[in-house]
């Protein structure tokens, strides 16, 4: 009987121990769950927005054309005209430097781009460039020597192949230009002299080409994915310099994400297009008709043309 009683007592004891362990374990789990910090639940809409930001790709509506005018001195060779087309959805820029003596006709009057600009300022220059190229400009950016220096210094300098010795003494300013033939590093001051050198052997057409090559290399050698991280600061720096533009803070807000997307490209973002044409009896450079037709493809103007037709 004693042995039977011992077994019963042992059974009760084991049962009590197991029960306590089970209850204790459940209690511990519940206590840990209560003490565990609650995670904030992200709404589905928020997740969609985050996903949208990470996967942002600009549309054709972000593709814009800007006319850049560099007015260094009051002479034709002291002025540069360049169309810059941002094709955001392809992460690229297309540069089209235009000779200052390019022929245009505005309001029935024919003259050079420079003369339209000299007489009528930026507004007339925009009209003249649009008439000469058939390309609508969305924005304009006029630089003087100070703002040109600010903009170029943002990108940094560029190594440039000088075709031959550039030697010139400006009779108005007394400034000397001496740049030897061969590869030379151009900072903003030397680049200004290359872009506005008045004695190129082949005249304004060649000067425009030199400007295009220099600016194209300046962009491709200095714009890296890290460049995009500083675009907000760069915009503020340029817009607060001595620049004339219709590109507002609102426009920047609309376009900044697309601009950063372009700058984040792993490859070279800038492409140079050189003009083709011939000089007429008035020594004005007339753009070739086939070249003008090619701009629709090179500038990816299909969407603009389709929108125009739809509006009509």
Beta strands, then each sheet from edge to edge (+ up, - down):
strand 1: 64-71
strand 2: 79-87
strand 3: 92-98
strand 4: 103-106
strand 5: 109-112
strand 6: 139-143
strand 7: 158-162
strand 8: 166-169
strand 9: 176-179
strand 10: 182-186
strand 11: 243-245
strand 12: 270-273
strand 13: 277-279
strand 14: 285-287
sheet 1: 11+ 6- 1- 2+ 3- 12-
sheet 2: 4+ 5-
sheet 3: 7+ 10-
sheet 4: 8+ 9-
sheet 5: 13+ 14-
end
